[in-house]
Amino acid sequence: MTDLFIASDTVEHDAPVPYLERTRRYYQALGYGEPYRWAHHAQVPYTPLRRPLSTCIVGLVTTAAPRVDDGGDARDEVAYRASAKFDAVYSGETKTDPALRIDHVAIDFQHARMDDLQAWFPLAALRRAAAAGRIGAVARRFHGVPTNRSQRRTLDEHVPALVARCRADACDAVVLVPNCPVCHQTLSLGARALEEAGIATVLLGSAKDIVERVGVPRFAFTDFPLGNAAGRPHDVASQEAVLALALDLLEHAFAPRTTVQSPLRWSDDPAWKLDYANPDRLSKDEIERRRRAFDRAKAEAKAVRSRA
């Protein structure tokens, strides 16, 4: 079994990836203009659990996409596929593992792995928590929320739909697990709305600066590559540990903006943190190639929205 806690000497870049700064510099290097304006709130809503966690119905929310046959290989996804995007909140049953994918958003394709659903969608761990009596039950449905750079669309369309579905499922609490940078903003906005609706939440993610800028009640931070926030792939012990941290925070946080960091480490070498969207590590030719690819992806995403 993989060791849960890996010792490492402290080095300068062994700190959470600065995604706000990194993505700003990256898209400017690609030739885009004004930096994206991320959501920010000074005040954060907070709803305590209304009954013991062992009696609560707990929901699960994701930014993963339903799997569709677009010619990609489900076993070896290594590239971004805008064609896999979706544009409306959807729901699925939690009795069995769904067919989902995360290659439709800007995860860390260099370091994260997508071949283990439980590393980014902790449904099996939630089921085990219910069987052990840690939570009362897993909600009968999970919900998927589209990632959209338009905060207006997220707040006006997607977040109200999410809240309505969690209410319909009688959720006492919800675990939200985003994947890409904008996913973290999307589900942070979702967590805020759920709390305002009287449903306690915990966000389990890896983009610390984005989540804390938006402002959420409870944040279980895992310093892993984007796309593997729920634990190491094919490492049940780490997945159990990450969910346990989130559930403990859900149960014991007594004020909003409470962040707890997992002690788990992705690797004994933190150099992986230097790679994501880092223009300093890209050649001029690679930057030009990525600009062309990004323009194609935007066109594909627009086509997805027009079909919705």
Secondary structure, 3 states (H helix, E strand, C coil): CCCCCCCCCCCCCCCCCCHHHHHHHHHHHCCCCCCCCCCCCCCCCCCCCCCCHHHCEEEEEECCEECCCCCCCCCCCCCCCHHHCCCCCEEEECCCCCCEECCCCCCCCCCCCCCCHHHCCCHHHHHHHHHCCCCCEECCEEEECCCCCCHHHHHHHHHHHHHHHHHHCCCCEEEEECCCHHHHHHHHHHHHHHHHCCCEEEEEECCHHHHHHHCCCEEEECCCCCCCCCCCCCCHHHHHHHHHHHHHHHHHCCCCCEEEECCCCCCCCHHHHHCCCCHHHCCHHHHHHHHHHHHHHHHHHHHHHHHC
